């Protein structure tokens, strides 16, 4: 059996509160967030340290400096007996380990499991408590592998290492892709590096197709770290498995030519794509009425082009038949003429046309795109390739909101159609099951705040599209600004340091023991430590995050079919 380090024994606690552990080692040897194991009889209990408290059986010895008043031998004895330290341990899981392997009952226990008379032991939520004085240990590497998965098994991706003993900690990518997830942290805490780590794991292990909405052009091609000046490997190093798409004809991404360019056809723009820009364009409450009239009079495929071509404020001078004087009337090609003809308020129609001018003038919205680039993106994702959509010079919120919502709306339609076909005819026609798709959304609070969530496709994806094989990976520094309903749907959460109480509360919402975890999240080391929470991990755990560097790529690709030298040559090392 793997050797563990004993650190204390259980002295109190319960299911509705943390366990209290009396330390038998120095309080400086244990950190908040340490993963501990409590062994008692047939069961092992797993938990994390949430607090370290100093205590004394007699307050006089705590108030006075015994090291000064007494000889060293007596002072040392007092520190071991009268002065002590307790741990608060948040219990998470328990595992039946059976009788001692040397006892005759052990063979009988194993035989009952093999014969199917007893369920095979697996970690379950804590449902009872160990007795007083049960021994408490720091978790060994085997304990970490038992709970978080063995790093050598495919699909278990090492995200970091325990802080005390440097044992590898995995997330299960099979579970990770099944629900939406989030990467959080204050500005400058390394969210982009964490996201790159996860995406590289997903792409390497081929668990899902990935669409990255890369607002700041960080993920596709190589970059340079702002703090260290070191090269940051881009996901394009996976070669043809990753396609980098540039927004607009002739787009260039950090001096690199993309695989192809995305142009939006005028016929693809729908009223919903405009309505979700209400705050960005400061649209009026009359906008839905005007848009509805445009669709009815001009058609869903032609309304945007024809509305764009209308003249705003144009008039003609004609002679009044009754008075003979010249008078001004709306030009037949004007917005006002259309509004009068269709019973729409002229001022409302002209105001909408004026505010949509920012969208009308976007060079990536064209009448006849060079190719069906949206369709090509969908085909690539369905075929198992991965797409990084870089916005290039179009980094405004308007561009990001409009393009990302339109693209995901069409992706949602495609995946719903394919899933319905598979569930209806898959067994009889041999249709393949739809491939899991993860859409990576940066600056998520801009798309998923309380005002916007009801209007964007992303909120629907977070709430409903898991059953259609589509999930989100949202990346944000202000999780408190994301709509509560969306946050509640997130499975796995990977969070760096957060200093704002509202942000901490948002990340921990819906999780058991969240009050005990609040201080832990606020005391993470920026850029070095993260807290793992939720669906993809069996229990919360702070870890020293894996570094996104050359060593990471060597470890990631060293186990493939190609030789390590071939892999490193392809990556430019």
N, C-alpha and C positions, 0 to 999 in steps of 0.2 A: 504494500500500500504506500502511496506517495506520502512523504513526510510533511506534516503541517507544523506551523509555529503557533504554540498555544499562547494566548495573550490574556486570558482571564476566565472568569466563571460567572454564571447567571445569578443575579441576586434579586430580581423582581421584574415587574412589567405585566403586560397582558395583551390580548388581541386588539383592544381598542386604543392601546397606547404602545409606545416603544418598549422593547426589552431593556432592562438595566443590567449592565455587565461591570463587575469589579475588575479593574485592570491588575494584572500581576507583572506587567512590564512598565517601563517608563511611559508617561503620557506623551512624551515627545517622539515615541516610536510609532504612534498611530496617527493617521490623518482622517479628517472628516471625509466621508465617502468611501472609506475602506470597506471591502467586500469580506464579510466574516461568515464563518460556518459554526453552528452550534450543534454539537453531537450529543445525542441522548438515546440510549436503548436502540430501538428499531428505526429511529428517524434521524434525519439531518435537516436542520433549518438554515435558510440562507437569508441574509439581510445586509444592510449597509449602515455604517456609522453616521448618524446625523448630528451628534453633539458629543463633546468631551467636557466633563464637569469635574472640578476639584472639590473634595469634601474632607471633613474631619470629624472624628468621633467626639472630640472635645474642641470647641471653638478656640480655646486659649492657645492650643498648639498651632492653630492656623494663623492666629493674629501675631504671634511672637516668632522671631527668627531663631528657631531651635539650633540652627547651624552655628550661631554665635554663642548661645547660652550653654550648650551642652557639648561634651566631647564628641568627636566624629562618629564613634561606634553607637552612642545613644541616639544622636541625631538621625543616623541612617535607620536605626530600628524604628524610630517614631514615624519616619516617612513610609515605612512599610506597614505599620499597624495603625497608628492614630491618624495619620494623613494619608489620603488615598485619592484615586481618580476613578470615575465611573464613565462608561460609555452609554449613550443612548443609541440603540440599534433598532432601525425600522425593519421588522420582519416582512419578507416578501413571499418566499416559497418554502415548501417542505418536500422532502423526498424520502420514501421508505427504502432503507438500505438492508433490512432484514437482520437476523441474528448474526452473531460473530461467526466468521468463516470457519473457526476451529471447533465450533459447537455442533453437536449432532442435529440440532434443530435447523441448521443452515441448509443441509442437503434436502430436508423435507420441504423447506420454504421454496427452494429453487425448483424442486420437482413439481410443486403445485402450480408454479408460474408456467413451466414448460408444458404441463398438461392442460393448460387453459382454465384451471380451477380458480386461478387468481390473476387479476390484471397485472401486466408487466409494470413495474414501478416507473413513474415519470414525475417530474416536478409539478406540484400543484400549489394553489394558493394556501397560505397558512390557515389551518382550521383548528389547531390546538396549540398548547404551549408546552415547552420542555419543563422539567422540574427544576427546583432550586439547585444551584451549584453545578448545573450542566456545563461541561467544558466548552470554551469558546476559542476558535482558532482563526488566524488569517487564512483566507481561501488559497488553496494551492492551484497550480496550473491545471490540474485535473478537475478541480471543482469549477473553475472558470469554463473549461471545455464542456463539462456536464451540463451547465446551465445555458451558456451562450453559443455552444457549438464548437466542434473541433476545427481548427484552422485548416487542416489538411483535407477536409471534406469539401468537395466542390459545391459552391453555392453559399458557403460561409465566408464572408468577406471581412478581413481584419480592419476595423475602423480605428482602433487605438489599443492602448496598453494600460493595465492597472498601475496606479501611481506608486504603490509601495514596492511591488515585486516585479513589475514590468512583464506581467503575463498578458498574452494577446487576447483581445476581446473582439468577438465577431458580431456582425448583424446578418441575419438570415435573408438573403436576397429574394428567395422564393416567397417569403412572407412580405418583404418590403414592398414588392411591386403590386401586391393585392389591394392595398389601400393607399390613399393619398398621404403624403408625408411633408415634413417641413424642416428647413435648415434655418436657424435663427441665431442672432448675435448682434451686439451693438456694432456700430461702424468701426472698422479697423480690427475686428476680432478674427478675421480669416474665413468669413462665410463662403467666399468664392473658392478658396482652397478646399474647404470641406466638401463643397458641392462637386468640385472636380474629382475629388477622391471617390465619392459615391458613384458619379457618372462613369468614371473609368472602370470601376468594379462591375457595374451593370453592363457596360459594353463588352468588357472582356469575357464575362461569364454568360453573356448572350441571354439574359433573363427577360428582356423586354426591349422594344424599340424606344428610342429617346428623341424627343423634339425639344431643343433648347431655344427659348425665345431670348436671344442674347442681346439685350438692350445696349450694353456697353462694350460689345465686341471683345469679350474676355475669354471665351471658351474654345473657339475654333482653332485659330492659329497661335503660334508661340507668342508669349507676352514677356514683359519684364516686370518683376516685383518692384513696387514703388518704395518699399522700405529697405530691401537688401540689394536691389539692382541685379539680382540673379535671374537667369532665364527660367520662365515658367512654361512647361510643356503644354501645348494645346491638344485638344482631343483629335485634331486632324492627323496626329501621329498614328492613329489606328488605320490610316490609309483609306482605301476605298469603302471601308465599312462606315465611315463618317463623311457626310457631305456637308460642306459649308455653303450656305445660300446667302447671296447678297441682295439687299432690298433695292430695287430700281435698276434700270439698264445701265451697264457700264460701272457698276459698283465695285469698289476696291476695299478690301478689309486689311488694315495695317500694311498696305503695300502689296498684299497678296490677291491674286485673282480667285474669286469663288468658283465652285463647281458649276453653278449656273445662277441666274438672277430671278428674283421674284417680282413680277408685275401683276397688279390687281386690275382685272377687267372691269370696266364701268358697269357691265351687266350683272356683276357679282355683288354689287353693293346693295344692301337691304336696309329698310328703315331702322331695324334693330341696331345696325352698325352705327347709325347716326345718333339714335336716342341715347346710347351708352356714352356719348360724348357730351352729354348735357352740361356737366359741370365744366369741362374743359373749354367748350365753346360758348358757355353762358346762354344756353338755349332757353326759350320761354316755355311756359306751360302750354302754349298753343301749338307747340311743335308736333305732337302726335296727331292732332287734327289735320294739320297741313300735310304731313307725310301720308296719312291715310287717303286724303284726296288726291295726292300725286300718284299713288299706286293705282287707285281706281280709274283715274283719267288717262294715265300714260303707260300703265302696265308695270309689273314687278321687274322686268328685265331692262326696261328702257327709261324708267323715271329719272334716274340719276343723270344720265347723259342729257336728256332733253331739258331737265331743270337747270343743269349747268349752262346750257346754251341760251337760256332765256336772258333777256336784257333787263337789268334792274333799274327802274326809274325812267326808262325811255318813253318819250311821248311824241305824238305827231300833232301838227297844227292843221285843223280843218275848219271849213266855213260852216257856221251854224245856219242851218236852213231857215230857221225862224227869224233870227235877227240879222243875219248876213255878216256877223262879226267872226273873227277867228277865235277858235277855242282849242284847248289842248285835250287830247284823248290818249289813253295808253297805246303804245305801239303794239301791233298785233303779235309781235314776238316777245313781248315783255312779260315779266312776272305778274304785273297788275292785270294785264289782259287775261291771262290764264286764271287768276284768282276770281275775277269778276264772272268769268264764264262758268266757273265751278262752284260758285257760292262760298268762296273762302275769303276771310278777312284780308284785304290787300296789305295792310301794314304788317300783319303776322307773316304773310308769304314773303314779302320783301325783306323782312328782318331775318327770316330763316335763310334765304338765298344769300344775303350779305354775310351772315356768320359762317355759312358753309364755304365761303370763298377760300378759307384756309385749306379746306379739303379739296376743293375743285382744282387748286393750283399745284397739288402734289404731283411731281413728275412720275411717280411709280404707279399712278392710277391712269390707265390708258384705255383707249377704245378697243384696240386690237393688239393684245400682247403677242410677243414673238412666239410664245408657246404657252401651253396650259401649265404654268409653273406650279400652281396650287395643286393640280392633279398629279404632277410629277412628285411633289413632296409626299402626297398621300400614298402613291405607289411605292416610293422608296421605304416609307415606314411600314407598309404592309409586307414588303419583301424582306424585312428584318434589318434594313440599314438604319442609320441614325442621322439626324438632321440638326445642324446648328444654324438657325436663322439669325444672321448678323445684320443689325440695322444700319451699320455704316455711318454715314453722315446724318441720318434721320434719327436723332437721339431724343427728340422732344417727346413729351408725354402724349401728345396728340397722335404722333406716328405709332408709338408703342401700343396705345389703347386700341386704335383703329385696326391696325394690321393683325395684332395678336387675336383680337376678338373675332374678326372675319375669318381668319385661318382656322381657329379652333372650332368655330361654328360649322365649317365645312367638314372638318375632321370628325366632329361629333356625329354628323349625319352619316358619314361613310362607315364609321364603326358600329353605329346602331343598326344600319342596314345589313352589314356583314354578320353581326351577331344574331340578328333575327333570322337571317337565311340559314345560318349554321344550326340554330336551335330548332328550326322548322324542318329543314331538309337534310341536315348534316349526316344523319345516320344512313339515309337512303342513297344520297348522291356522293358520299365520301368527301364532302367539303371540309376543308381544314378549319380547325378552331382558330378564331381571330387571335392575332398576336397581341400580347399586352403592350400598351403604349403609356409612356410617362411623359407628361408635358411639364417642362421646367419653366417656372415663371419667376423672373426677378422682379424686385420692387413690387411684391405681391399686393401690398396695401393700396396701390393705385388702382388695382383691378378688383379687389375683393374687400373694400371698405363697406361700411353699412349702406352708404348711398348707392354705390355702384354694383354691389353683389347681386341685386335682383335683376340687373340689366345685362350682365355679362354671361357668356357661356361658361366661364370658369366656375362660378358658384354651382351651376347645374352639374358640372363634371365632379366637383367635390362631393356633392350630395348624392348623386344618382348614378353616375356612369361607371362606378366600380363593377357593376354587373354587366357592363358592356366592354370591359377590359381596358378602360381608360382611367388613369389616375393622375394626380398632380404632384409635383414636387415644388413647393413654394419656398422662395428664398427671400428673407426680409429682416430688416433691422428694427422694425416697429410692429411686432406681432399684436400689440394691443389695438392697433388701428384696423386689423382684419376682422371682418364680421364674425361674431361669436358662433353663429351656426356653421360657418366654414371651419373655424378652428376646432370645433367639436368633432368634425369628420376626419381629422387628421389621425393617422395611425402612428407611424414612427416619427419621433421628433428628436432632432439632433441640435442641441443649443450650446453656443458659446456663451461668454460672459454677457450678462444683461444687468444694467444698473438701475433701470426704471422699474418701480414696483408694479406699475400697470402691465409692463411687458412681461415681467416674471409671472404675474398672475395669469396672463393669457397663455403662456407656454405650458403652464402646469394645470390649466383648466381641465376638469374631467378626470384627473388622475388621483388614485388613492394615495394618501400620505403626502399630499402636495404641500401642506403647511411645513412638514419636516424638511422638504426639499428646497423651500424658498431661499433660505440662507446659503445653501450649498451652491445654487445657481448664481447668486450674487458674488460668491467668493472664488469662482473659477479663475484660473490664470489666463488672461487674454492671450489669444493666438496659440496657446499650448494645450488647453484642456477643454473638454466638452462634456455635456451631460446627455446620456442616452436615455430615451424615454419611449414608452408606448408599445405599439403593436409588433414592431420588428425585433424587439428585445424582450426577454422574459421578465426583466425587472429593471428599475432605474439604476444607473451606475455612472459615476463620473470617471472619465478616462483621460489619459494623456493622448491627445489625438496623433494619429499617424502623420508624418510629414509628407507633403506633396513635393517630392524631389527626385533626383536621379535614382536614388536607392529604391524608392517606391516603385518606379517603372521597372527596374531590374527584377525586383521581387515579384511584381505582377506578371511579367511576361516570361520569367525564367522557366515556368512549368509547362509551357505550351509544347506543341508538336515540333515546332522549329527549335533549332539550337538557340541557346542564350545569345551567342554571338550574332546570329542572324537577326534576332529580335532587336538587339541593341543597335545593329547597323541600320535597320529600318527606322529606328527612332532617332537617329542622328548622333548617337554617342560615339 
